[in-house]
Amino acid sequence: MARKSRHEITPVMNMCPIVRMGLFLLKAPSGFMAAISEKLYGFFDESGTHEKAKVLAVGGWVASVQEWDDFDHYWQAALKKHGVTTFHFTDCDNSHGEFQGWSGPKKIALIKDLIRVMCHHDVHGFCAAITMPDYSSVVRGSGSVLEKKHSPYVMCQSYLIEKICQQIDRPVLYVFEEQQEFQAHGASNFADIKSRFPERVSKMAGIKYLPKTKFSGLQAADFLVYETAKSHANRVYDPSRPARQSLLALLKCKKKNMHAVSFDETAARQWLEWNPPDEK
């Protein structure tokens, strides 16, 4: 895929959504491009938050604003090629919404084009997954905050922040998909991490919850967490099933830029030690 730089000086309204968002958030139009160049942007989504889900995953991609600008250009071109406005893997996999009536080969063609976009850009992937039955078996009846529905989400978010701070030496603005059920807990956890780990503060530029429809990075995060949750569930509960080819393709091209972890009963017990009943 040929790539051309799109970073000549352009009017604000011609900039991609991530650049316009940075201008709004930083409120520094005079030094805007210099200011946003100092930080990276991470886009994250979740999968498996419904009650019957066997695996919950939270993850996404981190890159520079310049990289996201190019990424947005090619992602939108891929969607337009296939007549789609917003990619949502659950809808695609189940032929809902924009994907109603799509054949298997038509879906595969779109997925392959989106994988090419992710593979040809310098985006770094981070993902955490929890096997929910194992987690529930440990925390059920403990009287701990870990029994709350939001806790697995927060647990995965905490891993992402820790790993990103370890792997990346620049400040990162964390952008999560709008999630009315968990975003208040996520924002509170973000503030708590900054309070408990002051050495991470300089790398945690802020947290926002924004709509997936407006940001290609959030749609790419949707792709990653959906594939991670599905693949992890297959590995644990149906190991005879073949590996999901789309995740294998991502892992092959991103093997040096992917960081993932799965939490089991042992990890849940460790978190239970950190969150006893008297610390609700």
C-alpha angles and dihedrals in degrees: 000000000000113000128199127189114252096188106107114125107286136172113272094247090056092056120100118261094262092056093047089048091052091052090052096045098044094043089206108119095161094060097021105131093043091049097051092044089066094063139051127227124225122197118200139179137175135230131193101031094135118105099255097045115126094201131034117198133182121186150117148155137297125204144139121280089248091055092048090052091057091041092054091051094054096038092054091047090054092050092047091050089060097039096251128133101189130018116223112167096207090056092045094048093047099038094243131145113352090003097058110136095012117147123229094253091050091054092047092052091055093045091051091051091050091048089054090055092051093044095049095053131073097246121142119218127218125178140165127192133190126200097226101204090053091046093048093048090059102043100034110115093005095117087226129133085248088080089067115103093238096055099087089051091050091046091056092044090053091053092050093052093046093049094045091050089051096047103036126056098196131077114270127205107214115218115186126185113261107274113172094189098053110015096092089053090046093052090047091050090050090055091045092053091052089051095048097040109039090173088070097051095091090055096047104077095174145292131254135175112214139166120276092219092069102045128060089199091063091050090051088050088052088055093051098046094043092052091044094051093046094046094046092049091050092049093051103036106023109022092165090071115097118254116270106261097212093058091045089053091052093047091050095054096035101038092125094043103046126094120182140161135183121210120220136175092291092056091046090053090051091052089048089057089053093048109043120175094265091060098063 
